[in-house]
Amino acid sequence: MTELSLRELNRTLLMRQMLVERVSMTPLELVRHLVAVQGQEPNWPYVGLWARLAEFGHDELARLLEERKLVRSTMIRRTVHLAAAEDFRWLRPTVQPAVTAALQTPYFRQEIDGVDRDALAAAGLELLAGRTLTRGELGLFLAERFPDRHTRRLAEAVEVMVPLAHGHETGAWGRWRNRHVTVGLAAEWIGAPMAEQPQRETLILRYLAGFGPASVADIQAWAGITRLAGVVDGMRSDLRVFRDDRGKELFDLPDAPLADPNLPVPVRFLPAFDNSLLGHKDRRRVISDEDRSRIAKEASAGVPMYLVDGFVHGRWALDDTTVRISPWHPLSPAAEEAVRAEAEHLLTFLTPVGGGKVVIDA
């Protein structure tokens, strides 16, 4: 069984994530290739697409949401992502068990204990039929039927149980926070019913195309669901099997390309929650365990990072009109020049009116 080094896995991941060179795909094609793009904060998907596409403008992603070709909703890892409408139809039912499990967390349990969940879901379906509401409005309507409960929590519980789509304006560029989210029934938003059965094999194959080679634990960590080992075992004869440097089995599509470990790769600035950073349980192929520990307490809030030689080298932030770069490791003169050049490029995307600057912390 072939062993793949970390550099082979790194270069292969960057190649499949379209981070070796910017590509001439459409934004919709790219989102489909990545399966789903995390969008917990509205602006980050724009940065993720900018990092990968040869030509990309803010209005292209906004238009896909407005035309309902993309769905913004809760899906993999129980977090908000953008996915093509045709993919969301099977993706949400496939990860629904993990999404529903949120109701067992303290955040929900205190407010919905004793509530008939089927009745709550049915009320949400009825209230949202043919219209969109803000979460606040939905919560107030639900409170009329389920009094003495936290109104926002009631609305969020419906969103956990029933596939909903966020209104296109909630994914508009310029919104750095998830405020005033509007929701509607996903089937109405898409204009087609949700899949009746989970499609785990489809999920695994689509994941491997963009993230493989990967272990079962990697697939489960990315999707947020468990018990995929048996599904992968059933597919084993149709997959290639490798091992990593620790002896872990890695699975891949039979015809998927592997990258040369010495493939030159450019500096890349990635948004918080980027697919390439969160797509595996073992993330050493893109960020060392030591560097990952630096942000362990901040991970839930999202940390934008940048790559040098294919691996996370530090973090960055937008402070008004300043891109501030905080290296975790020394930068050679050539690497610093490349980091600064890519940051200037990023700045023109983030602040198209100009007047910004790039600062690299000492």
N, C-alpha and C positions, 0 to 999 in steps of 0.2 A: 504494500500500500504506500503510495507516494506521500512523503512528508512535505508540507508547504511551510516555508519560513514566514516570519512576520512581514518581511519586506515584500515577498510575493503576495501575501494576503493584502498588504497595504496598497500596492500598486494595482492589484485586481479590483479592490474596492473602489479606488479612485477612478479607475477606468469605467466601471459599471455605474458609478454615481455621476458620470459625466463631469469629472473634476480634473481630468488630465488636460483637456483643452475644451474651450467653449464650443458647443455644438449648434448645428443649424436646425434643431427640432423646433416644433411649435411648443408653446407653454403647455398645451393640453397633452401633447405627445409625451413631454417630459414628465408631467405629473402621473400619467398612466404608467410610464416606465418605472417610476419610483413607487408605484402603488398608491401612496398617499403622502402628502407633505404636511408636516406638523405645523399647525397654525394657531397655537394657544394665544398668541398676541398677533393682531392682524397684519402688522408690517413684516414680520419675519419671513413668511413665504415669498414675498417679493424679493428679499435679499437672497434667499436660497435659489430662486430661479435666475436671478441676475448672475450669480456665481457660476452658472452652468450653461447659459445660453449666449450664443454669439450676438444676437440682437434681441433685446427685451425692453419693453417700456411698461411703466406702471399700469397704463390703461389696458394692456392686453390681458392681464390677470383679472382686473376689475370687470372687464367685459365678459370674460368667461363665467364669472359669478353671476353677473346680471342676466346673461343669456341662459343660465341654469345648466350650463355644460359641466360646471364644477359644483360639488356640494360641500359646504362647510358644516361640519357636525362632529359629534363625539363618535369615535370609532376605535382604532387600534390603541392599545395601552390606556384605554378609557380616557383619552384626551382628544382635544379638538384638532382635526386634520382637514385638509382639502383633498378630495378625491373626485375623479371623473364620475359623472352621474351613473353611468352604466356599471362602474366598479362598486360604487357605494351600495348598489342594490344587492350584491352578494357579500360585500365585505362586512357591512354592519351585522347582518344575521349570523355571519361566521364568528364574529367576536362578541356577539350579544351576551353570552354567559359571563364574560369578564366585565362587561359594562353593567349588567344587572347586579353583579356582586357588590357594586358600590353601595347598594342599599343596606349592606351589612356593616358598613363603616359607622363609627360614632357620629360623623358629620350628618348622616341621614337618620340613623336608627332612633335617636331621641325624638325626632319630630314626626316620624311616620309609624312608630310602634303602635299597633292597634288599629291602624288604618287598613281598610280592605284595599289591597294593592290593585287587584283587578278592577275594582270600582274606580280607583284613582286614575288608572290608565284609561279606562273607558270614558271618564269625564274629560280627560285631556284630549282624547280623540274627538269627542263631541264638540268641545269648545274651540278647537282649532280647525274643524272642518270648513274648508273654503276660505280661510283667512289666516293672516299672520298676526301675532301679538308679541309684545315685549314679554320677557320673563316676568316682569313686575305685574303687568296686566293679567297674564295667565294665572299668576299666583293669587291675585285678588279674586278672580272668578272662582278658582278652586276653593278658596277659603270660605266662600258662601256655602259650599257643599261639605267642606271638611273644616269646621270652625275650630278655633283655639289651636291652630297649627301655624308654624312659621311659613308665611305665604311664599317666600322665595324658595324655600326648601321643597314645598309642594310642587312648584313648577319644575324645579330641577329633577325631582323624582320622576315626574312624567317624562322628562327628556331622557332619563336613564332607561325607562321601560319602553318608550315608544320612539322609533326612529324619526327624528326631527331634523329639518334643515334650517340653518340660520339665514336670515335675510341677506341679500347681496351686500347691503350697505355695511353690515357688520365686518365684512372682509375688505373694506375699502382702504386704500393706501392713506397713511397719515394718522391712523388710529393706533396709538401705542398701548392702549388698554382696552380690555373687553367690556366696554360699558354699553348699556342699553341694547343688549342682544335681542333681536327679534327672531321668532321661531314659527315654523309651520310644519305641516305633516310632510315628511320626506317623499312619500309616494305621490302626493299632489305636486310637490315642487318638481320632481323628476318627470311626472306624467306617466309613470309605469309602476307596477306593484313591486314590493320588495321580494327577494327570493324567499321561497318557503323553507328551504333547507340550507344548512351551512355548507360551504364549499371549501373544506380544509385543504384538499389536494390542490385546488386552484390557488389558494393563499400561499401554500408552500412553494409552488412552482414560480409564481409571480415574485415572491420574495427572493428566491435564489437567483433569478435573472438580474436583480438589482443589487443584491447584497452578498451572494455566495462567493466562494464556498463557505458553508456555515454549519454549525452544530444544531442539534435539536434544541438545546438550551438557548442558542442565539435566536432561532426562529420564534420560540415561545416568548423570549424577552421582548422582541420587537413587536409581536402581535398582542402580547398581554394575555394570551390564553395558554392553557396547559394541556397535558395528555396528547401531545402530538407525536410522541415517540412511536406509538403503534401505527399511526398514519404514515410516518416516514418509513418505517420498516416495510409496510406494504408496498411502498413505492421504490424500495431499494434497488430492485432489478433494473429500474429505468433511470437510475441516478449514478453519477460517479461518486466514489468515496475516497477521501484523502484523510490525512492526519495532520494536526498542527504540531508545533514544537513541544507540546506537552502531552502528545499522544491522543488528543481528543479527536473523535471521528467528525469529519466535515463532509457535508453532502453538497452536490452541485448538479446542475443540468448537464446532460451528456455532451452537448455541443457548445457550452459556454466557454469563452476564451479566458485564458489565464495570462496575466501580464508579466513581462520581464521584470525581475526585481530591481534591475538597474535603469528602468525607464525614467527619464527625466520628468519631473513634475513641477508645476509652477506654484508660487505662493497663492493661497486661496483664503479669502475671508468668508467665514461661514456664520449664518445667523444662529441665535439661540435655538436649541432643540433640533438642529439640522439632522436629517436622516442619517448621514454618514457617521455622525457622532453618537447616535442612540440606537443604531440598527443591530447591535449585538450585545449579548451578555458579557462576553470577553471582548473588551474594546481595545485591547492592546494593539490591534492592527492599525489604530489611528491615534490613540492617546495612551500614554504609559500609565500604569497604575499609580505611580507617584504623582503625576500631573493630575490625574483624575481625583486624587485625594485632596488636592488644593481647593477644589470647588464642591466637595461633597455636601457641604452645608448649604450651598447656593443652588444646587442642581435643579430643584423644583421650580426655582424662579427663572431658570434659563440663563446660560452664560454664552455669549457669542465668542467664538474662538477663531484663530487663524492657523494655517498650516505652513510649515517650512519643510521642504524635502518630504512632503506627504504626511507628516505627523504634526499633531498639535504642538505649537511652540509657545503659545501664550493666549491672552484674551484681548478683546477690544471692546470699546463702547463708544456710542455717539453722545457727546456732551454738547447739546445745542447744535452748533455747526462744526464741532471739532471731533475728528476721529482720534480717540486716544488709545494707544497701543501699549499693552503691558507685557513685555517679554518675560518668560519664565526661564529662558536660557540665553546665553550670550549670542549675539548676532554678528556674523562676520560682515565686513564692509559690503561684500557683494549681496549677502542676504538682506542686510538692512536697506540697501538700495532697492532690491526687489520688493520688500515689504512696503516701503514707502510708496513705490510706484503703484502697487496694487491698491493701497489705501487711498491714494489720490483718485484712482479710478472709482473706487467705492464711494468716495465723497461726492463725486459728480452725480452718482445715482441717488444718494441719500438727500443731498441738498442741491438740486438742479439749478437753483437761483444763484449759486456761487457764493464766494466770500468765506468759505470754510477753511480749515487747516488740519494738518496731520501732526500729531505729537506722539513721539515715541518716548516712553518713560525710561529714565536711566536705570 
